[in-house]
Amino acid sequence: MLLLVSFAACAMGQMSVLTTPVGSFPALSVQPTVGTQQRPLKGSDFRKTMTISPRLTIEGGSRLVPIPAAEAIMIIVTMDTQAKYKNNTEVYHVLTAETIPIPAAQMGERRSFTFAESTVTYDAYRDNSNVGGETYKYYVFALRDPASKEIIDFKSNNPPLMTEVKAHPEKRAELLGLAKGAKFPIFK
């Protein structure tokens, strides 16, 4: 059985990129990653299942500086394969929208956190015979202060989305408010 693992996030070399200090938060290295595993669906030549495993690694710019408690938000976005390959349209949905608490740390050492794993099934054929399903496409991530809801860090593997929120930072809160099952906007 072929096992394909991919990490859709920023390159690990970017771990050393620090956030700008925000409020009581020091500069941090924040790295969300999303791992996927694809497997053929038993009894089918064209259907696959995909397990989606989001993670977060965080560390302080200095191990001597404490890090206040925070909350991490991870939104996983999927693409409708039938809409894409049979109908020539792009349709995205929020598969998961999860917020996890990040406890305070007395030292800025590296810590890892996992978000809930999810599984989707989809048609892997990229032609007009596609019978549909959902496949992983993007993540949207934010680290924020739980009291003030001020965003400390915001990341996505969707370059047009990142361009849009750079020009219109207020859209970050709108995106972070999307619930599971919501239609996800298309950025070009």
LOFIZA-848143 format. One record per atom (N, C-alpha, C): residue in one letter; x, y, z; atom name. Coordinates in steps of 0.02 Angstrom, whole numbers, always signed. Example, Ala and Ser with C-alpha at 12.3 -4.5 7.8 and 13.67 -1.06 7.14 Angstrom:
+--------+--------+--------+--------+-------+
| residu |      X |      Y |      Z | atome |
+--------+--------+--------+--------+-------+
|      a |   +660 |   -284 |   +390 |     N |
|      a |   +615 |   -225 |   +390 |    CA |
|      a |   +660 |   -165 |   +390 |     C |
|      s |   +642 |   -112 |   +354 |     N |
|      s |   +684 |    -53 |   +357 |    CA |
|      s |   +645 |     +2 |   +394 |     C |
+--------+--------+--------+--------+-------+
//
This chain:
+--------+--------+--------+--------+-------+
| residu |      X |      Y |      Z | atome |
+--------+--------+--------+--------+-------+
|      m |    +43 |    -59 |     +0 |     N |
|      m |     +0 |     +0 |     +0 |    CA |
|      m |    +45 |    +62 |     +0 |     C |
|      l |    +28 |   +106 |    -43 |     N |
|      l |    +66 |   +168 |    -49 |    CA |
|      l |    +45 |   +216 |     +6 |     C |
|      l |    +93 |   +241 |    +42 |     N |
|      l |    +79 |   +289 |    +95 |    CA |
|      l |   +113 |   +354 |    +77 |     C |
|      l |    +74 |   +405 |    +69 |     N |
|      l |   +101 |   +470 |    +49 |    CA |
|      l |    +92 |   +518 |   +107 |     C |
|      v |   +146 |   +546 |   +130 |     N |
|      v |   +143 |   +595 |   +184 |    CA |
|      v |   +170 |   +661 |   +158 |     C |
|      s |   +132 |   +713 |   +167 |     N |
|      s |   +155 |   +779 |   +146 |    CA |
|      s |   +143 |   +828 |   +202 |     C |
|      f |   +184 |   +877 |   +206 |     N |
|      f |   +175 |   +930 |   +255 |    CA |
|      f |   +162 |   +994 |   +218 |     C |
|      a |   +100 |  +1020 |   +226 |     N |
|      a |    +80 |  +1081 |   +193 |    CA |
|      a |    +83 |  +1138 |   +243 |     C |
|      a |   +139 |  +1170 |   +244 |     N |
|      a |   +150 |  +1227 |   +289 |    CA |
|      a |   +213 |  +1261 |   +267 |     C |
|      c |   +234 |  +1308 |   +305 |     N |
|      c |   +296 |  +1343 |   +291 |    CA |
|      c |   +354 |  +1294 |   +301 |     C |
|      a |   +408 |  +1305 |   +266 |     N |
|      a |   +466 |  +1262 |   +272 |    CA |
|      a |   +494 |  +1264 |   +343 |     C |
|      m |   +523 |  +1210 |   +366 |     N |
|      m |   +550 |  +1207 |   +433 |    CA |
|      m |   +605 |  +1259 |   +443 |     C |
|      g |   +637 |  +1280 |   +391 |     N |
|      g |   +689 |  +1331 |   +396 |    CA |
|      g |   +660 |  +1397 |   +422 |     C |
|      q |   +595 |  +1406 |   +419 |     N |
|      q |   +564 |  +1467 |   +442 |    CA |
|      q |   +549 |  +1465 |   +516 |     C |
|      m |   +566 |  +1411 |   +551 |     N |
|      m |   +555 |  +1408 |   +623 |    CA |
|      m |   +589 |  +1465 |   +659 |     C |
|      s |   +644 |  +1490 |   +634 |     N |
|      s |   +681 |  +1542 |   +668 |    CA |
|      s |   +651 |  +1611 |   +658 |     C |
|      v |   +600 |  +1617 |   +615 |     N |
|      v |   +567 |  +1681 |   +604 |    CA |
|      v |   +526 |  +1698 |   +666 |     C |
|      l |   +538 |  +1756 |   +694 |     N |
|      l |   +504 |  +1775 |   +756 |    CA |
|      l |   +446 |  +1823 |   +742 |     C |
|      t |   +394 |  +1816 |   +782 |     N |
|      t |   +339 |  +1864 |   +779 |    CA |
|      t |   +363 |  +1930 |   +810 |     C |
|      t |   +327 |  +1982 |   +798 |     N |
|      t |   +340 |  +2046 |   +831 |    CA |
|      t |   +308 |  +2042 |   +900 |     C |
|      p |   +342 |  +2067 |   +953 |     N |
|      p |   +309 |  +2067 |  +1019 |    CA |
|      p |   +242 |  +2103 |  +1016 |     C |
|      v |   +191 |  +2074 |  +1049 |     N |
|      v |   +124 |  +2102 |  +1050 |    CA |
|      v |   +100 |  +2103 |  +1123 |     C |
|      g |    +84 |  +2161 |  +1149 |     N |
|      g |    +60 |  +2166 |  +1218 |    CA |
|      g |   +109 |  +2134 |  +1266 |     C |
|      s |    +85 |  +2086 |  +1305 |     N |
|      s |   +128 |  +2051 |  +1353 |    CA |
|      s |   +164 |  +1991 |  +1322 |     C |
|      f |   +155 |  +1980 |  +1257 |     N |
|      f |   +186 |  +1923 |  +1224 |    CA |
|      f |   +254 |  +1943 |  +1195 |     C |
|      p |   +306 |  +1904 |  +1212 |     N |
|      p |   +372 |  +1917 |  +1182 |    CA |
|      p |   +373 |  +1892 |  +1110 |     C |
|      a |   +427 |  +1904 |  +1075 |     N |
|      a |   +436 |  +1876 |  +1008 |    CA |
|      a |   +435 |  +1800 |  +1014 |     C |
|      l |   +400 |  +1767 |   +968 |     N |
|      l |   +392 |  +1694 |   +969 |    CA |
|      l |   +407 |  +1665 |   +901 |     C |
|      s |   +429 |  +1602 |   +900 |     N |
|      s |   +431 |  +1561 |   +839 |    CA |
|      s |   +369 |  +1518 |   +840 |     C |
|      v |   +326 |  +1526 |   +790 |     N |
|      v |   +263 |  +1490 |   +788 |    CA |
|      v |   +260 |  +1454 |   +721 |     C |
|      q |   +252 |  +1387 |   +723 |     N |
|      q |   +252 |  +1348 |   +662 |    CA |
|      q |   +193 |  +1299 |   +660 |     C |
|      p |   +139 |  +1316 |   +625 |     N |
|      p |    +86 |  +1267 |   +614 |    CA |
|      p |   +105 |  +1221 |   +556 |     C |
|      t |    +87 |  +1158 |   +561 |     N |
|      t |    +98 |  +1111 |   +506 |    CA |
|      t |    +35 |  +1068 |   +499 |     C |
|      v |    +24 |  +1044 |   +439 |     N |
|      v |    -31 |   +998 |   +427 |    CA |
|      v |     -3 |   +939 |   +388 |     C |
|      g |     -5 |   +881 |   +419 |     N |
|      g |    +17 |   +820 |   +386 |    CA |
|      g |    -43 |   +784 |   +357 |     C |
|      t |    -33 |   +753 |   +299 |     N |
|      t |    -88 |   +714 |   +269 |    CA |
|      t |    -62 |   +645 |   +251 |     C |
|      q |   -106 |   +596 |   +257 |     N |
|      q |    -92 |   +528 |   +235 |    CA |
|      q |   -149 |   +508 |   +189 |     C |
|      q |   -131 |   +485 |   +129 |     N |
|      q |   -181 |   +463 |    +81 |    CA |
|      q |   -176 |   +387 |    +72 |     C |
|      r |   -234 |   +356 |    +70 |     N |
|      r |   -236 |   +283 |    +59 |    CA |
|      r |   -293 |   +267 |    +12 |     C |
|      p |   -283 |   +218 |    -32 |     N |
|      p |   -338 |   +198 |    -76 |    CA |
|      p |   -395 |   +170 |    -34 |     C |
|      l |   -456 |   +185 |    -53 |     N |
|      l |   -515 |   +158 |    -19 |    CA |
|      l |   -521 |    +85 |    -40 |     C |
|      k |   -529 |    +41 |     +7 |     N |
|      k |   -532 |    -31 |     -7 |    CA |
|      k |   -588 |    -45 |    -57 |     C |
|      g |   -570 |    -81 |   -110 |     N |
|      g |   -619 |   -100 |   -161 |    CA |
|      g |   -630 |    -49 |   -216 |     C |
|      s |   -590 |     +5 |   -216 |     N |
|      s |   -599 |    +57 |   -266 |    CA |
|      s |   -532 |    +76 |   -298 |     C |
|      d |   -533 |    +88 |   -363 |     N |
|      d |   -472 |   +109 |   -397 |    CA |
|      d |   -464 |   +184 |   -397 |     C |
|      f |   -517 |   +221 |   -385 |     N |
|      f |   -514 |   +294 |   -391 |    CA |
|      f |   -530 |   +332 |   -327 |     C |
|      r |   -560 |   +300 |   -277 |     N |
|      r |   -577 |   +334 |   -215 |    CA |
|      r |   -520 |   +327 |   -165 |     C |
|      k |   -507 |   +380 |   -127 |     N |
|      k |   -455 |   +379 |    -77 |    CA |
|      k |   -482 |   +409 |    -12 |     C |
|      t |   -450 |   +389 |    +42 |     N |
|      t |   -462 |   +422 |   +106 |    CA |
|      t |   -400 |   +461 |   +123 |     C |
|      m |   -410 |   +517 |   +157 |     N |
|      m |   -354 |   +559 |   +177 |    CA |
|      m |   -363 |   +575 |   +251 |     C |
|      t |   -311 |   +562 |   +290 |     N |
|      t |   -310 |   +581 |   +361 |    CA |
|      t |   -271 |   +647 |   +366 |     C |
|      i |   -300 |   +695 |   +400 |     N |
|      i |   -272 |   +762 |   +406 |    CA |
|      i |   -253 |   +773 |   +479 |     C |
|      s |   -188 |   +788 |   +491 |     N |
|      s |   -162 |   +793 |   +559 |    CA |
|      s |   -128 |   +861 |   +569 |     C |
|      p |   -164 |   +910 |   +597 |     N |
|      p |   -134 |   +976 |   +611 |    CA |
|      p |    -94 |   +976 |   +677 |     C |
|      r |    -39 |  +1015 |   +677 |     N |
|      r |     +3 |  +1022 |   +736 |    CA |
|      r |    +27 |  +1093 |   +742 |     C |
|      l |    +53 |  +1109 |   +800 |     N |
|      l |    +82 |  +1175 |   +813 |    CA |
|      l |   +145 |  +1166 |   +854 |     C |
|      t |   +198 |  +1200 |   +834 |     N |
|      t |   +259 |  +1204 |   +874 |    CA |
|      t |   +271 |  +1277 |   +889 |     C |
|      i |   +284 |  +1291 |   +952 |     N |
|      i |   +294 |  +1360 |   +974 |    CA |
|      i |   +353 |  +1363 |  +1022 |     C |
|      e |   +393 |  +1415 |  +1016 |     N |
|      e |   +447 |  +1426 |  +1064 |    CA |
|      e |   +461 |  +1501 |  +1068 |     C |
|      g |   +490 |  +1521 |  +1123 |     N |
|      g |   +506 |  +1591 |  +1133 |    CA |
|      g |   +569 |  +1610 |  +1095 |     C |
|      g |   +575 |  +1675 |  +1082 |     N |
|      g |   +636 |  +1700 |  +1050 |    CA |
|      g |   +696 |  +1692 |  +1096 |     C |
|      s |   +682 |  +1689 |  +1161 |     N |
|      s |   +732 |  +1676 |  +1213 |    CA |
|      s |   +703 |  +1625 |  +1261 |     C |
|      r |   +742 |  +1577 |  +1280 |     N |
|      r |   +719 |  +1527 |  +1328 |    CA |
|      r |   +714 |  +1555 |  +1399 |     C |
|      l |   +739 |  +1614 |  +1409 |     N |
|      l |   +739 |  +1645 |  +1476 |    CA |
|      l |   +677 |  +1688 |  +1488 |     C |
|      v |   +638 |  +1700 |  +1437 |     N |
|      v |   +580 |  +1744 |  +1443 |    CA |
|      v |   +516 |  +1701 |  +1447 |     C |
|      p |   +474 |  +1712 |  +1497 |     N |
|      p |   +412 |  +1674 |  +1503 |    CA |
|      p |   +363 |  +1692 |  +1446 |     C |
|      i |   +319 |  +1645 |  +1432 |     N |
|      i |   +268 |  +1655 |  +1381 |    CA |
|      i |   +199 |  +1651 |  +1414 |     C |
|      p |   +158 |  +1703 |  +1406 |     N |
|      p |    +90 |  +1701 |  +1435 |    CA |
|      p |    +46 |  +1648 |  +1402 |     C |
|      a |     -8 |  +1631 |  +1435 |     N |
|      a |    -57 |  +1584 |  +1405 |    CA |
|      a |    -86 |  +1616 |  +1342 |     C |
|      a |   -102 |  +1573 |  +1294 |     N |
|      a |   -130 |  +1596 |  +1231 |    CA |
|      a |   -183 |  +1546 |  +1208 |     C |
|      e |   -212 |  +1560 |  +1151 |     N |
|      e |   -256 |  +1511 |  +1119 |    CA |
|      e |   -236 |  +1505 |  +1046 |     C |
|      a |   -238 |  +1444 |  +1021 |     N |
|      a |   -220 |  +1431 |   +952 |    CA |
|      a |   -283 |  +1409 |   +914 |     C |
|      i |   -293 |  +1439 |   +856 |     N |
|      i |   -351 |  +1424 |   +815 |    CA |
|      i |   -327 |  +1393 |   +750 |     C |
|      m |   -354 |  +1335 |   +732 |     N |
|      m |   -335 |  +1302 |   +669 |    CA |
|      m |   -399 |  +1288 |   +631 |     C |
|      i |   -401 |  +1313 |   +570 |     N |
|      i |   -457 |  +1301 |   +525 |    CA |
|      i |   -430 |  +1260 |   +466 |     C |
|      i |   -462 |  +1203 |   +453 |     N |
|      i |   -443 |  +1160 |   +397 |    CA |
|      i |   -495 |  +1169 |   +343 |     C |
|      v |   -471 |  +1184 |   +283 |     N |
|      v |   -514 |  +1197 |   +225 |    CA |
|      v |   -507 |  +1141 |   +175 |     C |
|      t |   -564 |  +1116 |   +149 |     N |
|      t |   -563 |  +1063 |    +99 |    CA |
|      t |   -592 |  +1089 |    +33 |     C |
|      m |   -575 |  +1054 |    -20 |     N |
|      m |   -599 |  +1071 |    -87 |    CA |
|      m |   -646 |  +1016 |   -111 |     C |
|      d |   -701 |  +1035 |   -142 |     N |
|      d |   -749 |   +989 |   -171 |    CA |
|      d |   -720 |   +965 |   -237 |     C |
|      t |   -703 |   +900 |   -242 |     N |
|      t |   -670 |   +874 |   -303 |    CA |
|      t |   -716 |   +872 |   -363 |     C |
|      q |   -780 |   +857 |   -352 |     N |
|      q |   -826 |   +855 |   -409 |    CA |
|      q |   -836 |   +924 |   -438 |     C |
|      a |   -843 |   +974 |   -396 |     N |
|      a |   -851 |  +1043 |   -420 |    CA |
|      a |   -789 |  +1064 |   -460 |     C |
|      k |   -731 |  +1045 |   -437 |     N |
|      k |   -669 |  +1065 |   -469 |    CA |
|      k |   -659 |  +1030 |   -537 |     C |
|      y |   -664 |   +965 |   -537 |     N |
|      y |   -645 |   +927 |   -597 |    CA |
|      y |   -702 |   +912 |   -645 |     C |
|      k |   -764 |   +910 |   -621 |     N |
|      k |   -820 |   +896 |   -666 |    CA |
|      k |   -855 |   +961 |   -687 |     C |
|      n |   -863 |  +1007 |   -640 |     N |
|      n |   -901 |  +1068 |   -653 |    CA |
|      n |   -857 |  +1130 |   -665 |     C |
|      n |   -791 |  +1122 |   -660 |     N |
|      n |   -744 |  +1177 |   -671 |    CA |
|      n |   -756 |  +1238 |   -626 |     C |
|      t |   -776 |  +1226 |   -565 |     N |
|      t |   -785 |  +1280 |   -516 |    CA |
|      t |   -746 |  +1263 |   -453 |     C |
|      e |   -729 |  +1315 |   -416 |     N |
|      e |   -693 |  +1304 |   -353 |    CA |
|      e |   -741 |  +1313 |   -296 |     C |
|      v |   -748 |  +1262 |   -254 |     N |
|      v |   -791 |  +1264 |   -196 |    CA |
|      v |   -751 |  +1238 |   -137 |     C |
|      y |   -745 |  +1280 |    -85 |     N |
|      y |   -708 |  +1263 |    -25 |    CA |
|      y |   -754 |  +1265 |    +35 |     C |
|      h |   -741 |  +1220 |    +84 |     N |
|      h |   -780 |  +1218 |   +145 |    CA |
|      h |   -733 |  +1213 |   +205 |     C |
|      v |   -757 |  +1235 |   +262 |     N |
|      v |   -721 |  +1228 |   +325 |    CA |
|      v |   -736 |  +1157 |   +351 |     C |
|      l |   -685 |  +1116 |   +352 |     N |
|      l |   -693 |  +1048 |   +378 |    CA |
|      l |   -692 |  +1048 |   +454 |     C |
|      t |   -643 |  +1084 |   +482 |     N |
|      t |   -638 |  +1090 |   +555 |    CA |
|      t |   -619 |  +1161 |   +573 |     C |
|      a |   -643 |  +1183 |   +630 |     N |
|      a |   -625 |  +1248 |   +659 |    CA |
|      a |   -616 |  +1234 |   +733 |     C |
|      e |   -553 |  +1232 |   +755 |     N |
|      e |   -539 |  +1211 |   +824 |    CA |
|      e |   -495 |  +1263 |   +859 |     C |
|      t |   -511 |  +1276 |   +922 |     N |
|      t |   -471 |  +1320 |   +964 |    CA |
|      t |   -446 |  +1279 |  +1023 |     C |
|      i |   -380 |  +1281 |  +1035 |     N |
|      i |   -352 |  +1245 |  +1092 |    CA |
|      i |   -315 |  +1295 |  +1136 |     C |
|      p |   -316 |  +1283 |  +1202 |     N |
|      p |   -279 |  +1327 |  +1247 |    CA |
|      p |   -204 |  +1311 |  +1245 |     C |
|      i |   -164 |  +1363 |  +1248 |     N |
|      i |    -91 |  +1355 |  +1253 |    CA |
|      i |    -73 |  +1380 |  +1322 |     C |
|      p |    -52 |  +1335 |  +1367 |     N |
|      p |    -37 |  +1357 |  +1435 |    CA |
|      p |    +25 |  +1402 |  +1437 |     C |
|      a |    +27 |  +1444 |  +1488 |     N |
|      a |    +85 |  +1488 |  +1498 |    CA |
|      a |   +146 |  +1444 |  +1511 |     C |
|      a |   +204 |  +1470 |  +1495 |     N |
|      a |   +267 |  +1434 |  +1507 |    CA |
|      a |   +316 |  +1481 |  +1542 |     C |
|      q |   +348 |  +1456 |  +1594 |     N |
|      q |   +396 |  +1496 |  +1631 |    CA |
|      q |   +459 |  +1510 |  +1590 |     C |
|      m |   +474 |  +1465 |  +1544 |     N |
|      m |   +532 |  +1472 |  +1500 |    CA |
|      m |   +507 |  +1467 |  +1429 |     C |
|      g |   +544 |  +1493 |  +1382 |     N |
|      g |   +524 |  +1494 |  +1312 |    CA |
|      g |   +543 |  +1432 |  +1273 |     C |
|      e |   +547 |  +1374 |  +1307 |     N |
|      e |   +567 |  +1313 |  +1273 |    CA |
|      e |   +517 |  +1292 |  +1219 |     C |
|      r |   +539 |  +1250 |  +1173 |     N |
|      r |   +497 |  +1226 |  +1119 |    CA |
|      r |   +444 |  +1178 |  +1146 |     C |
|      r |   +381 |  +1190 |  +1125 |     N |
|      r |   +325 |  +1148 |  +1144 |    CA |
|      r |   +285 |  +1131 |  +1082 |     C |
|      s |   +254 |  +1072 |  +1082 |     N |
|      s |   +213 |  +1051 |  +1026 |    CA |
|      s |   +143 |  +1035 |  +1050 |     C |
|      f |    +94 |  +1051 |  +1007 |     N |
|      f |    +24 |  +1039 |  +1023 |    CA |
|      f |     -9 |  +1008 |   +961 |     C |
|      t |    -58 |   +965 |   +972 |     N |
|      t |    -93 |   +935 |   +916 |    CA |
|      t |   -166 |   +957 |   +917 |     C |
|      f |   -193 |   +964 |   +857 |     N |
|      f |   -264 |   +977 |   +848 |    CA |
|      f |   -296 |   +911 |   +830 |     C |
|      a |   -362 |   +908 |   +830 |     N |
|      a |   -398 |   +847 |   +814 |    CA |
|      a |   -383 |   +825 |   +743 |     C |
|      e |   -374 |   +760 |   +735 |     N |
|      e |   -364 |   +730 |   +669 |    CA |
|      e |   -432 |   +721 |   +636 |     C |
|      s |   -434 |   +726 |   +570 |     N |
|      s |   -496 |   +714 |   +533 |    CA |
|      s |   -482 |   +672 |   +471 |     C |
|      t |   -534 |   +643 |   +444 |     N |
|      t |   -527 |   +600 |   +385 |    CA |
|      t |   -580 |   +620 |   +334 |     C |
|      v |   -559 |   +622 |   +271 |     N |
|      v |   -605 |   +636 |   +215 |    CA |
|      v |   -597 |   +582 |   +163 |     C |
|      t |   -648 |   +575 |   +121 |     N |
|      t |   -646 |   +528 |    +64 |    CA |
|      t |   -660 |   +568 |     +2 |     C |
|      y |   -624 |   +552 |    -52 |     N |
|      y |   -632 |   +590 |   -114 |    CA |
|      y |   -614 |   +547 |   -175 |     C |
|      d |   -634 |   +572 |   -232 |     N |
|      d |   -619 |   +541 |   -297 |    CA |
|      d |   -553 |   +571 |   -321 |     C |
|      a |   -503 |   +530 |   -332 |     N |
|      a |   -437 |   +554 |   -351 |    CA |
|      a |   -430 |   +568 |   -425 |     C |
|      y |   -478 |   +548 |   -466 |     N |
|      y |   -474 |   +562 |   -538 |    CA |
|      y |   -488 |   +635 |   -552 |     C |
|      r |   -444 |   +665 |   -589 |     N |
|      r |   -449 |   +737 |   -605 |    CA |
|      r |   -478 |   +747 |   -674 |     C |
|      d |   -538 |   +720 |   -684 |     N |
|      d |   -572 |   +727 |   -749 |    CA |
|      d |   -647 |   +732 |   -736 |     C |
|      n |   -685 |   +735 |   -791 |     N |
|      n |   -758 |   +745 |   -782 |    CA |
|      n |   -795 |   +683 |   -759 |     C |
|      s |   -760 |   +629 |   -745 |     N |
|      s |   -792 |   +570 |   -715 |    CA |
|      s |   -792 |   +573 |   -639 |     C |
|      n |   -765 |   +626 |   -610 |     N |
|      n |   -758 |   +632 |   -538 |    CA |
|      n |   -826 |   +629 |   -504 |     C |
|      v |   -832 |   +584 |   -455 |     N |
|      v |   -896 |   +575 |   -419 |    CA |
|      v |   -898 |   +615 |   -354 |     C |
|      g |   -846 |   +652 |   -339 |     N |
|      g |   -848 |   +698 |   -283 |    CA |
|      g |   -813 |   +675 |   -220 |     C |
|      g |   -818 |   +718 |   -171 |     N |
|      g |   -785 |   +709 |   -107 |    CA |
|      g |   -748 |   +772 |    -89 |     C |
|      e |   -715 |   +770 |    -33 |     N |
|      e |   -677 |   +828 |     -9 |    CA |
|      e |   -605 |   +807 |     +2 |     C |
|      t |   -558 |   +851 |    -18 |     N |
|      t |   -488 |   +840 |     -6 |    CA |
|      t |   -458 |   +901 |    +27 |     C |
|      y |   -406 |   +891 |    +68 |     N |
|      y |   -374 |   +947 |   +103 |    CA |
|      y |   -346 |   +997 |    +53 |     C |
|      k |   -355 |  +1061 |    +67 |     N |
|      k |   -329 |  +1113 |    +24 |    CA |
|      k |   -288 |  +1165 |    +62 |     C |
|      y |   -315 |  +1195 |   +116 |     N |
|      y |   -281 |  +1248 |   +152 |    CA |
|      y |   -290 |  +1242 |   +227 |     C |
|      y |   -247 |  +1278 |   +263 |     N |
|      y |   -259 |  +1290 |   +334 |    CA |
|      y |   -257 |  +1365 |   +345 |     C |
|      v |   -291 |  +1387 |   +397 |     N |
|      v |   -288 |  +1455 |   +422 |    CA |
|      v |   -274 |  +1449 |   +496 |     C |
|      f |   -222 |  +1483 |   +520 |     N |
|      f |   -200 |  +1476 |   +589 |    CA |
|      f |   -192 |  +1544 |   +621 |     C |
|      a |   -208 |  +1548 |   +685 |     N |
|      a |   -195 |  +1609 |   +723 |    CA |
|      a |   -178 |  +1590 |   +795 |     C |
|      l |   -133 |  +1629 |   +823 |     N |
|      l |   -118 |  +1626 |   +894 |    CA |
|      l |   -141 |  +1693 |   +922 |     C |
|      r |   -182 |  +1691 |   +975 |     N |
|      r |   -206 |  +1754 |  +1002 |    CA |
|      r |   -210 |  +1753 |  +1078 |     C |
|      d |   -213 |  +1813 |  +1105 |     N |
|      d |   -220 |  +1824 |  +1176 |    CA |
|      d |   -292 |  +1804 |  +1195 |     C |
|      p |   -301 |  +1757 |  +1243 |     N |
|      p |   -369 |  +1734 |  +1258 |    CA |
|      p |   -412 |  +1789 |  +1291 |     C |
|      a |   -382 |  +1836 |  +1325 |     N |
|      a |   -421 |  +1889 |  +1359 |    CA |
|      a |   -443 |  +1943 |  +1311 |     C |
|      s |   -396 |  +1971 |  +1274 |     N |
|      s |   -411 |  +2028 |  +1230 |    CA |
|      s |   -431 |  +2007 |  +1159 |     C |
|      k |   -418 |  +1944 |  +1141 |     N |
|      k |   -429 |  +1917 |  +1073 |    CA |
|      k |   -384 |  +1950 |  +1021 |     C |
|      e |   -332 |  +1985 |  +1044 |     N |
|      e |   -283 |  +2016 |   +999 |    CA |
|      e |   -242 |  +1961 |   +966 |     C |
|      i |   -234 |  +1965 |   +900 |     N |
|      i |   -198 |  +1915 |   +862 |    CA |
|      i |   -123 |  +1927 |   +869 |     C |
|      i |    -88 |  +1875 |   +891 |     N |
|      i |    -16 |  +1878 |   +900 |    CA |
|      i |    +19 |  +1854 |   +836 |     C |
|      d |     -9 |  +1804 |   +805 |     N |
|      d |    +19 |  +1777 |   +743 |    CA |
|      d |    -37 |  +1750 |   +700 |     C |
|      f |    -31 |  +1757 |   +634 |     N |
|      f |    -81 |  +1733 |   +586 |    CA |
|      f |    -45 |  +1704 |   +527 |     C |
|      k |    -63 |  +1642 |   +508 |     N |
|      k |    -30 |  +1609 |   +452 |    CA |
|      k |    -81 |  +1569 |   +411 |     C |
|      s |    -64 |  +1559 |   +347 |     N |
|      s |   -102 |  +1515 |   +303 |    CA |
|      s |    -56 |  +1492 |   +247 |     C |
|      n |    -71 |  +1435 |   +219 |     N |
|      n |    -34 |  +1411 |   +160 |    CA |
|      n |    -69 |  +1432 |    +96 |     C |
|      n |   -114 |  +1482 |   +100 |     N |
|      n |   -150 |  +1509 |    +43 |    CA |
|      n |   -122 |  +1578 |    +28 |     C |
|      p |    -74 |  +1584 |    -19 |     N |
|      p |    -42 |  +1649 |    -32 |    CA |
|      p |    -90 |  +1706 |    -49 |     C |
|      p |   -142 |  +1697 |    -91 |     N |
|      p |   -189 |  +1752 |   -103 |    CA |
|      p |   -225 |  +1775 |    -40 |     C |
|      l |   -242 |  +1729 |     +5 |     N |
|      l |   -273 |  +1747 |    +68 |    CA |
|      l |   -226 |  +1790 |   +109 |     C |
|      m |   -161 |  +1771 |   +113 |     N |
|      m |   -113 |  +1809 |   +152 |    CA |
|      m |   -103 |  +1879 |   +123 |     C |
|      t |   -105 |  +1886 |    +57 |     N |
|      t |   -101 |  +1951 |    +25 |    CA |
|      t |   -162 |  +1993 |    +44 |     C |
|      e |   -220 |  +1963 |    +44 |     N |
|      e |   -282 |  +1998 |    +61 |    CA |
|      e |   -282 |  +2022 |   +134 |     C |
|      v |   -261 |  +1979 |   +181 |     N |
|      v |   -263 |  +2000 |   +251 |    CA |
|      v |   -206 |  +2049 |   +268 |     C |
|      k |   -155 |  +2049 |   +228 |     N |
|      k |   -102 |  +2100 |   +238 |    CA |
|      k |   -130 |  +2169 |   +219 |     C |
|      a |   -169 |  +2172 |   +166 |     N |
|      a |   -200 |  +2235 |   +145 |    CA |
|      a |   -260 |  +2253 |   +189 |     C |
|      h |   -295 |  +2202 |   +216 |     N |
|      h |   -356 |  +2213 |   +256 |    CA |
|      h |   -352 |  +2170 |   +318 |     C |
|      p |   -313 |  +2190 |   +369 |     N |
|      p |   -305 |  +2149 |   +430 |    CA |
|      p |   -370 |  +2132 |   +466 |     C |
|      e |   -421 |  +2172 |   +457 |     N |
|      e |   -485 |  +2159 |   +490 |    CA |
|      e |   -517 |  +2094 |   +466 |     C |
|      k |   -498 |  +2070 |   +407 |     N |
|      k |   -526 |  +2007 |   +379 |    CA |
|      k |   -502 |  +1946 |   +417 |     C |
|      r |   -447 |  +1953 |   +456 |     N |
|      r |   -422 |  +1896 |   +494 |    CA |
|      r |   -475 |  +1872 |   +544 |     C |
|      a |   -505 |  +1919 |   +581 |     N |
|      a |   -557 |  +1901 |   +630 |    CA |
|      a |   -617 |  +1868 |   +596 |     C |
|      e |   -635 |  +1894 |   +537 |     N |
|      e |   -691 |  +1865 |   +499 |    CA |
|      e |   -677 |  +1792 |   +481 |     C |
|      l |   -616 |  +1778 |   +457 |     N |
|      l |   -597 |  +1710 |   +439 |    CA |
|      l |   -595 |  +1665 |   +500 |     C |
|      l |   -569 |  +1691 |   +556 |     N |
|      l |   -564 |  +1650 |   +617 |    CA |
|      l |   -632 |  +1635 |   +646 |     C |
|      g |   -683 |  +1672 |   +627 |     N |
|      g |   -751 |  +1661 |   +650 |    CA |
|      g |   -790 |  +1610 |   +610 |     C |
|      l |   -761 |  +1583 |   +557 |     N |
|      l |   -796 |  +1533 |   +516 |    CA |
|      l |   -805 |  +1469 |   +555 |     C |
|      a |   -864 |  +1439 |   +550 |     N |
|      a |   -880 |  +1378 |   +586 |    CA |
|      a |   -874 |  +1317 |   +540 |     C |
|      k |   -869 |  +1260 |   +570 |     N |
|      k |   -867 |  +1196 |   +534 |    CA |
|      k |   -927 |  +1193 |   +486 |     C |
|      g |   -914 |  +1175 |   +423 |     N |
|      g |   -966 |  +1169 |   +372 |    CA |
|      g |   -977 |  +1232 |   +332 |     C |
|      a |   -950 |  +1288 |   +354 |     N |
|      a |   -959 |  +1352 |   +318 |    CA |
|      a |   -924 |  +1351 |   +251 |     C |
|      k |   -952 |  +1387 |   +203 |     N |
|      k |   -919 |  +1396 |   +139 |    CA |
|      k |   -859 |  +1442 |   +150 |     C |
|      f |   -802 |  +1423 |   +122 |     N |
|      f |   -741 |  +1463 |   +131 |    CA |
|      f |   -732 |  +1508 |    +70 |     C |
|      p |   -717 |  +1572 |    +81 |     N |
|      p |   -710 |  +1619 |    +24 |    CA |
|      p |   -650 |  +1603 |    -20 |     C |
|      i |   -656 |  +1621 |    -83 |     N |
|      i |   -601 |  +1612 |   -131 |    CA |
|      i |   -563 |  +1678 |   -137 |     C |
|      f |   -497 |  +1674 |   -131 |     N |
|      f |   -454 |  +1732 |   -138 |    CA |
|      f |   -412 |  +1722 |   -200 |     C |
|      k |   -407 |  +1773 |   -241 |     N |
|      k |   -367 |  +1767 |   -303 |    CA |
|      k |   -317 |  +1823 |   -307 |     C |
+--------+--------+--------+--------+-------+
//
